[in-house]
Amino acid sequence: MAQRRLRKVDVHGHVLTPKMLGAAGSYGPEMIDHGNGTFSFRAGNYQTEPFKGTSNEGQQGARNPHARREKLDRLEIDVLGVTASPIFYCYGASVSDGVNYCKVVNDEMEAYCEGEPGRYFFQPMLPLQDIPASLKELERLRGSKWARGVNMATDNVAGRDLHDEALYPVYEYCQAIDQPLYLHGAPVGTDDPSWDPASNAKDIFNLGWIAGYIYRESLAYANLVLGGVLDRFPNLKVCIPHGGGFIPYQVGRIAEAAARMPASKAKKPIREYDKNFYMENSVHDKDCRDFLLKMWGIDNVYTGSNFDGWDQNDAFAFAETMARNEEELHKLWAGNAVKMFHLGDEFGTPAG
């Protein structure tokens, strides 16, 4: 493969191939076409309200790496990081179905990346209903050329919060290989096998995505910090999309919790954990993006657009409004992602 000078790396895209659908048995996942230009997603008993689907190009891109590569070329994006949809973690599936599902998902993402070598990397999904099975899946993927880090939910991870010591082997693995956790929120209900739609109000605006992701990504930060996880794993890297939830704006509130909640295990002042967290610039308001950068620093913010997603934005243009010079722009566009995910020669040569 001819070497490219990497200028733009988008960390946030999703893949949904036909083989992924139904791979968790009766839990799904399922994409329902209502025949009027709207769709719903189902996982277990949870089903989204109808929403307008992405363009045909976007749907093609989610399952066809060649079609998406053409769009990447038009936008001059060198590399795209992909995961499965967060609606489809399927932690509520049985252990056997969950293990099968994650194997199918990871194999599909590996094949997707291999279809256009050097243009994609993927973040594996694990059957966290069963921690030993999850570790086996990580070992199975150890030789993967395109796998980077681990993608997991923010809370209620098969009934566990992120400070649960049962998850420590996953953190130990990521720290040992210097790869990040990518923590993407999911709607409440997708991870609960006993979810009862009849006893919950209809989410007609799908605020479980729009606001729920932000809330749950904030929980992820708080549980890792207050739960002492980053004292046990001081070099663990954590990526949080959507601007880091509300954490950059309310980190002082978490500091108050550390001081006032007897259960807190945080051993250091809260801001000393900033170095562990990498926040995505997918924040739709310029003033808020500027505040994110002021709070988190140029070395810990990366570019992600939810590529081909319902709210895809021009995150590289967002970065241009944030950077004060060419060096900062390179860090936001590519440099920080290259460093975080160790994107080596198989992807190209980072531009200086």
C-alpha positions in Angstrom: 0.0 0.0 0.0 1.4 3.4 -0.9 2.1 5.6 2.1 -0.2 8.5 2.7 0.4 11.6 4.8 -2.3 11.4 7.4 -4.0 14.7 7.8 -7.5 13.8 8.9 -8.6 11.0 11.2 -12.3 10.7 12.3 -12.6 8.5 15.3 -16.4 8.2 15.4 -18.3 6.1 12.8 -20.5 3.0 13.0 -20.9 -0.2 11.0 -24.1 -2.3 10.6 -23.9 -5.2 8.2 -26.6 -7.7 7.5 -24.8 -10.5 9.3 -24.8 -8.5 12.5 -28.6 -8.3 12.5 -30.1 -11.2 14.5 -26.7 -12.5 15.6 -27.8 -12.2 19.3 -30.7 -14.6 18.8 -34.1 -13.4 20.0 -32.4 -10.3 21.5 -31.8 -9.0 17.9 -30.5 -6.6 17.0 -33.1 -5.6 14.5 -33.6 -2.7 12.1 -37.2 -2.1 11.3 -38.2 -0.4 8.1 -41.6 1.3 8.5 -41.9 1.8 4.7 -42.5 5.6 4.9 -38.9 6.7 5.1 -38.6 6.1 8.8 -36.9 3.3 10.7 -36.6 1.9 14.2 -33.9 -0.1 16.0 -34.7 -2.9 18.4 -32.5 -4.6 21.0 -34.4 -7.0 23.4 -37.6 -5.3 24.4 -36.3 -1.9 23.7 -37.3 -0.2 20.4 -36.6 3.3 19.3 -39.4 5.5 18.1 -39.4 6.0 14.3 -36.7 8.3 13.0 -35.7 9.4 9.5 -32.9 7.2 8.3 -29.7 8.5 7.0 -29.3 8.9 3.2 -29.0 5.9 1.0 -25.3 6.7 0.7 -25.0 6.6 4.5 -26.8 3.3 4.8 -24.6 1.8 2.0 -21.5 3.1 3.8 -22.5 1.4 7.1 -22.3 -2.0 5.4 -20.0 -1.4 2.4 -16.5 -0.1 3.0 -15.9 0.7 -0.7 -19.0 3.0 -0.9 -17.9 4.7 2.3 -14.3 5.0 1.1 -15.5 7.0 -1.9 -17.2 9.5 0.5 -14.1 9.6 2.7 -12.1 10.5 -0.5 -14.4 13.3 -1.4 -14.1 14.7 2.1 -10.3 14.2 2.2 -10.6 12.0 5.3 -7.7 9.6 5.5 -8.9 7.2 8.3 -12.2 6.4 10.0 -12.6 4.6 13.3 -15.7 2.4 13.5 -17.7 0.5 16.1 -21.0 -1.3 16.1 -24.0 0.9 17.1 -24.2 1.6 20.8 -27.9 0.6 20.7 -26.7 -2.9 19.9 -24.3 -3.8 22.8 -26.8 -6.6 23.5 -25.6 -7.1 27.1 -29.0 -8.4 28.0 -28.8 -11.4 25.6 -27.9 -14.8 27.0 -24.2 -15.6 27.5 -24.2 -17.9 24.5 -26.0 -15.5 22.3 -23.8 -12.6 23.5 -20.6 -14.5 22.8 -21.8 -15.4 19.3 -23.0 -11.9 18.6 -19.7 -10.3 19.5 -17.7 -12.8 17.5 -19.9 -12.0 14.5 -19.7 -8.2 15.0 -15.9 -8.2 15.4 -15.4 -10.5 12.4 -17.6 -8.3 10.3 -15.8 -5.2 11.4 -12.4 -6.8 10.7 -13.6 -7.8 7.2 -15.0 -4.3 6.7 -11.6 -2.8 7.5 -9.7 -5.3 5.4 -11.9 -4.4 2.5 -10.2 -1.0 2.2 -6.8 -1.6 4.0 -5.5 1.4 5.8 -8.7 3.4 5.7 -10.5 2.1 8.8 -9.8 0.8 12.2 -12.3 -0.8 14.5 -12.9 -0.9 18.3 -14.0 -4.4 19.3 -17.2 -5.1 21.3 -17.1 -7.7 24.1 -19.7 -10.1 25.5 -19.4 -8.5 29.0 -22.2 -10.8 30.3 -19.2 -13.2 30.8 -15.8 -11.7 31.7 -13.8 -14.8 30.9 -15.5 -15.0 27.5 -14.6 -11.4 26.9 -11.0 -12.0 27.7 -11.0 -14.9 25.3 -12.4 -12.6 22.6 -9.6 -10.1 23.3 -7.0 -12.9 22.9 -8.7 -14.0 19.7 -8.4 -10.5 18.3 -4.8 -9.9 19.6 -3.4 -10.5 16.1 -5.9 -8.3 14.3 -4.2 -5.7 12.1 -7.1 -3.3 12.4 -8.5 -3.7 16.0 -7.7 -0.9 18.4 -8.8 -0.6 22.0 -12.2 -1.7 23.4 -15.7 -0.3 22.8 -18.0 -0.7 25.8 -21.0 1.0 27.4 -20.9 3.7 30.0 -22.9 2.1 32.8 -25.1 -0.9 33.5 -22.6 -3.0 31.7 -24.4 -6.3 32.0 -25.6 -5.0 35.4 -22.2 -3.6 36.4 -21.0 0.0 36.8 -17.5 0.8 35.5 -16.0 0.8 39.0 -16.9 -2.9 39.4 -13.8 -4.9 40.0 -15.2 -7.7 37.7 -14.2 -5.3 34.8 -10.6 -4.8 36.0 -9.2 -7.5 33.7 -10.5 -5.5 30.7 -8.9 -2.4 32.0 -5.7 -4.2 32.7 -5.6 -5.5 29.2 -6.1 -2.0 27.7 -3.5 -0.4 29.9 -1.0 -3.2 29.1 -1.3 -2.6 25.3 -1.7 1.2 25.7 -5.0 1.2 23.9 -8.1 3.2 25.0 -11.5 2.3 26.2 -14.1 4.0 23.9 -17.2 4.6 26.1 -20.2 5.4 24.0 -23.6 5.9 25.8 -26.6 3.8 24.9 -30.4 4.4 25.4 -31.7 3.1 28.8 -33.5 -0.1 28.0 -31.2 -1.6 25.4 -29.2 -3.2 28.2 -32.1 -4.4 30.3 -33.6 -7.8 29.3 -36.6 -7.1 31.6 -37.3 -3.7 30.0 -41.0 -3.1 29.8 -42.0 -0.6 27.2 -45.6 -0.4 28.5 -44.4 1.0 31.8 -42.2 3.7 30.3 -43.3 6.8 28.5 -42.8 7.0 24.8 -39.6 8.7 23.9 -41.1 10.5 20.9 -38.0 12.7 20.3 -35.5 9.8 20.9 -34.1 11.9 23.8 -32.6 8.6 25.0 -30.0 9.3 22.3 -29.9 13.1 22.3 -29.7 13.7 26.0 -29.3 10.2 27.4 -26.0 9.6 25.8 -24.6 12.8 27.3 -25.9 11.8 30.8 -24.5 8.3 30.6 -21.2 9.3 29.3 -20.9 11.7 32.3 -21.7 8.7 34.5 -18.8 6.8 32.9 -16.3 9.6 33.9 -17.7 9.8 37.4 -17.7 6.1 38.1 -14.2 5.7 36.9 -12.9 8.6 38.9 -14.9 8.3 42.1 -14.6 4.5 41.9 -10.8 4.6 42.2 -10.4 2.8 38.8 -7.8 5.4 37.6 -5.8 5.0 40.8 -5.6 1.3 40.2 -4.9 1.8 36.5 -3.1 5.2 36.3 -2.2 4.9 32.6 -5.6 3.8 31.3 -6.8 6.0 28.4 -10.5 6.7 28.1 -12.3 8.2 25.1 -15.6 9.9 25.6 -17.6 11.1 22.6 -20.0 14.0 22.3 -17.7 16.4 24.0 -17.3 14.3 27.2 -20.9 14.5 28.2 -21.5 17.4 30.6 -18.2 16.7 32.5 -16.2 19.7 31.1 -19.0 22.0 32.3 -19.7 20.3 35.6 -16.3 18.7 36.6 -16.4 20.9 39.8 -19.6 19.2 40.8 -17.8 15.8 40.6 -15.0 17.3 42.7 -17.6 18.2 45.3 -18.8 14.6 45.2 -15.3 13.3 45.8 -15.0 15.5 48.9 -18.4 14.9 50.3 -19.3 11.3 49.4 -17.8 8.8 51.8 -17.9 6.1 49.2 -15.5 8.0 46.9 -12.2 6.2 46.4 -10.5 8.9 44.4 -7.1 9.5 45.8 -6.1 12.7 44.0 -7.7 16.0 43.2 -10.2 15.5 40.4 -8.5 17.5 37.8 -5.4 15.4 38.1 -7.3 12.6 36.2 -7.8 14.9 33.2 -4.8 13.3 31.4 -6.6 9.9 31.3 -9.6 11.3 29.4 -9.8 12.2 25.7 -12.9 14.2 24.7 -14.4 14.3 21.3 -15.0 17.6 19.6 -18.5 16.7 18.4 -20.1 19.7 20.1 -22.5 21.6 17.8 -22.0 25.1 19.4 -18.8 27.0 18.8 -18.7 28.7 22.2 -19.1 25.2 23.9 -16.3 23.8 21.7 -14.1 26.6 22.8 -14.9 25.9 26.4 -14.2 22.2 26.0 -10.8 23.0 24.6 -10.1 25.5 27.4 -11.0 22.9 30.0 -9.4 19.8 28.6 -6.5 21.1 26.6 -5.3 20.6 23.0 -3.6 17.3 23.7 -6.7 15.6 25.0 -9.3 16.5 22.4 -9.9 14.5 19.2 -12.1 14.8 16.1 -15.2 12.6 15.7 -18.3 13.3 13.6 -20.7 10.3 14.0 -19.9 9.7 10.3 -23.0 8.8 8.4 -25.0 9.0 11.6 -28.2 10.9 12.2 -26.4 14.0 13.4 -23.2 13.8 11.4 -21.3 17.1 11.6 -18.3 18.5 9.9 -16.0 17.9 12.9 -13.0 18.9 11.0 -14.5 22.4 10.4 -15.3 22.4 14.1 -11.6 21.7 14.8 -10.7 24.7 12.6 -12.7 27.0 14.8 -10.9 25.6 17.9 -7.3 25.6 16.8 -5.1 28.7 17.2 -2.4 27.6 14.8 -1.4 24.8 12.4 0.2 22.7 15.1 -3.0 22.7 17.2 -5.0 21.9 14.1 -2.9 18.9 13.3 -3.3 17.6 16.8 -7.1 17.9 16.5 -7.4 16.6 13.0 -5.1 13.6 13.3 -2.2 13.8 15.7 -4.0 13.0 18.9 -5.9 10.1 17.4 -2.7 8.7 15.8 -1.0 8.8 19.2 -4.0 7.4 21.1 -4.7 4.4 18.8 -1.1 3.8 17.6 -2.0 4.2 14.0 1.2 3.0 12.4 2.6 2.6 8.9 -0.3 0.3 7.9 -2.4 3.5 7.8 0.1 6.0 6.5 2.7 8.4 7.8 1.4 11.1 10.1 1.9 14.6 8.6 4.2 16.7 10.5 
